[in-house]
Amino acid sequence: MLRGRESDQRAIDALLDQARDGRSGVLVIKGEPGIGKTSLLAYAEERAGDMQVLRGLGIETEADIPYASLHLLLRGGLDRLGALPELQAAALAGALGLAPARADDRFHVGVAVLSLLAELAEERPLLCLVDDAHWLDQASARALRFAAHRLHAEGVVLLFGARDEFDPAGLPERRLAGLDDGSAAQVLADAAPELTGATRLKIIKESAGNPLALLELPRTADLPAYGHSPLPLPERLRLAYAARVGRLPQDARTALLVTALTDGGDLNVITNACAGLGVEPAALGAAERSGLVRIAGRHVSFVHPLMRAAVFQLSTYDLRLEAHRILAGLLAGQPDRRAWHLAAAATGPDETAARALEESAERARERGANVSASAAFERAAELSEDRELKGRRLLSAAVDATEEGQLQRAQHLIDAATGLVPDALARVTLPTLRARIAFGQGAPRRAHELLLKGAADVAADDRAAAALMLVEAARNANLLGDADGLVEAAARLRAPDLRPEDDLDLARQSALASASLLTDGPAAALPLMRELVARGSRITPEMHSRRINASYFALQAGDFQAAGEIARAAAEECRANGEISKLAVLHITLATSEIFVGRFTDATATASEGLRLTAETGRTSRAGCMQGMLAWIAAVRGDAGRCAELAAASHAHYDANGIVNGLAWAQWAQALLDVGQGRFAEALDRLEAAMAGPVRHQFQAVHFAPDQIEAAARLGLPADGALRRYESWARASGLAWAEAVMHRCLALAEPDGDRAHDHFRTAVQLHAGVGRSWGSPWEAARTALVYGERLRRDRQKSAARAHLRAALETFERLDARPWAERARGELRAAGDTGLPAVAAEARSAASPQDVLSPQELQIVRLAAAGRTNKEIGARLFLSPKTVSYHLYRAFPKLNVASRAQLAGLDLA
């Protein structure tokens, strides 16, 4: 019976009830050892009734074995692997060692876990219990967290029990505190009714409400440490367990030691290992009768993890070595476990064990488990006698640690490897690794200097390595808005002896084109960028890095249609192949292109999904850009609160990592909100401040120049710098829509009325010539609005009304509320009496984009194209049931009753 956990029990009951109604839920139950996490998981299992139950466990000795805990959780449902999409089934089977490992994106396994849980829940609701989650191997933890974030309408409950060191990565948490004195007294009365009043009160005080302490301390009140020691409570409990273990016969203690060393607790392995140590199976029975372990089927487990520590404490070094040696011999068919037992049995340098660990590390890399790979490489290095082998293994460990963002550890490994590896390898590898660590730790200038020096050191011997360092230096400088750093790296890349071939040449040309924009201006740089876009359009589908490069330069050149098409194609291929970690950067390009062509609902869907992916994949460096774009859309729609919240979040990411693209969107968003609400002085101040910082080198600085010009014109101030900035780019772009916006800017800045009208007329004609199919309706409406305002002020009210109505219609369609209000007010001033009809007509023609959420719109479009729920789920990394749920919600909004009717809707 649980005491004092009524609110926690109610929370679990609510999750189970909603699972029976087809909805999913996740909860991380956190707290110190013995606080009751395992008891609450047991309560959930008891209350599950006829629900299916999967049980998993983090095991301390398995924390370096990739997907060990995931296999333990899913082993009861692996017969349903065949129901998953082929690539997902292959990825999960490879991760769990059921098939050859695949070089899949490491997050593809998380998608497969989601699909498998949803598949299992098709029969009846599913409860998944993961205890001791703080000891999950990192690969299992990553896959489970990814799946947990995507659970929605499957009827799955996923409960984690974990100590505070477990990172829930944004999942719902519930932290357990100690029991109140009344509940603690009840627990103690149940466990030890014979205790006297004074002793009872003392134990209640010493336990701090920890239920395990309330059960164990009465058994060990005679320990010298009890009541006097400054030891933390978990250590006291470990001592209590040590006393219990110490009272057992030696054979039983040996059986317990073998159990503690056998990772998954396989009874066959335990009994065979005990036999190798001269211990009869009956000894394990004595350990079970002591209440320290449980035997269920062919599995042995400790009642509490602290018991394992107590067993280690009372075992001898020689016995542990012998047990590890015997286990290594028994686990020949499990090479990863065998490798770690060999390492544990080693008493000095041991190349056999080191090689086994190195092979284990390579397998972990193939499965995307870089943390496990790094740990195995590091231990292999410790067992290496040869200095060069030791250094190479330490470097490999550092590479994997850097990949996983363990930067301080990676630096320690590099320091240990320095002086052990050959000079040639050190000159090529160490500067890049050190630079990545410095960049990740917020020291970008240090990273830049390391790369430049490294390139100079190896240029004579390895020009490809030198060029790679300079390309990375240029890329980092570009991300940070460091114009001087970019120009410096590009200048070195122009050296005749640094002209590599193929992929590296493309990267080199990209760096040179970006630098040219800064040094030579748009007229020189944009043709180079257009050539890079053309080269990117001629590549094979698998070359995603080239496609990302091409779509980026299409944005720089203002070819938003091409940018969107390239990014969309690459994203589709990444989805089909499960390459999830590459999607975030593609979402940036795709959302940007959708913003510039006026597809704000699509951009919201793309950026929102991208933001989720950055959180789920740990690629948080991209989050600031997504938040900045969403802030910009909120500004267009006049949602001041959301704009401020998202802009602040984007600013915070910039403060943390220095990546300036998101900051550029955030600063523009806040200024655009001011322009839309008529706060022109505030808008001008914001944009001038932005141009005084690193944002001035970002492509957004070109595109917010028209807002800067409009704000200045409203205040009667010149904006010569902004006008030159936009005009030089627009003329170099050769794009009709850009030329149209340029003429709008020239009109706003022109003091002569006749010349201003000429510019306005030219702008309107250019917008009309481009049309809605490609030109930005947002920009066309902005031009129509300011021209209509000018005509009204010049008392040409009839002409003004035509432009203002066009602006109002577009703003209504784009849900640009402050801009629509501004156009409506101008129309009233121009004497338009048909305003209510115009607004009503716009509202009656509401499109699916107006009534659906961004995710619903994505799903409806795919359903209209004939995709099944399973296909849609695989593409969007959702379960088929979640897809069905969103369609169920979308159909009434669209006034349709079936998928067949979706084909008749305008979903573009």
Secondary structure, 3 states (H helix, E strand, C coil): CCCCCHHHHHHHHHHHHHHHCCCCEEEEEECCCCCCHHHHHHHHHHHCCCCEEEEEECCHHHCCCCCHHHHHHHHHHHHHHHHCCHHHHHHHHHHCCCCCCCCCCCCHHHHHHHHHHHHHCCCCCEEEEEECHHHCCHHHHHHHHHHHHHCCCCCEEEEEEECCCCCCCCCCEEECCCCCHHHHHHHHHHHCCCCCHHHHHHHHHHHCCCHHHHHHHHHHCCCCCCCCCCCCHHHHHHHHHHHHHHCCCHHHHHHHHHHHHCCCCEHHHHHHHHHHCCCCCHHHHHHHHCCCEEEECCEEEECCHHHHHHHHHHCCHHHHHHHHHHHHHHCCCCHHHHHHHHHHHCCCCCHHHHHHHHHHHHHHHHCCCHHHHHHHHHHHHHCCCCHHHHHHHHHHHHHHHHHCCCHHHHHHHHHHHCCCCCHHHHHHHHHHHHHHHHHHCCCHHHHHHHHHHHHHHHCCCCHHHHHHHHHHHHHHHHHHCCHHHHHHHHHHHCCCCCCCCHHHHHHHHHHHHHHHHHHCCHHHHHHHHHHHHHHHHCCCCCCHHHHHHHHHHHHHCCCHHHHHHHHHHHHHHHHHHCCHHHHHHHHHHHHHHHHHCCCHHHHHHHHHHHHHHHHHHCCHHHHHHHHHHHHHHHHHCCCHHHHHHHHHHHHHHHHHHCCHHHHHHHHHHHHHHHHHCCCHHHHHHHHHHHHCCHHHHCCHHHHCHHHHHHHHHHCCCCCHHHHHHHHHHHHHHCCHHHHHHHHHHHHHHCCCHHHHHHHHHHHHHHHHHHCCCCCCHHHHHHHHHHHHHHHHHCCCHHHHHHHHHHHHHHHHHCCCHHHHHHHHHHHHHCCCCCHHHHHHHHHHCCCHHHHCCHHHHHHHHHHHCCCCHHHHHHHHCCCHHHHHHHHHHHHHHHCCCCHHHHHHCCCC
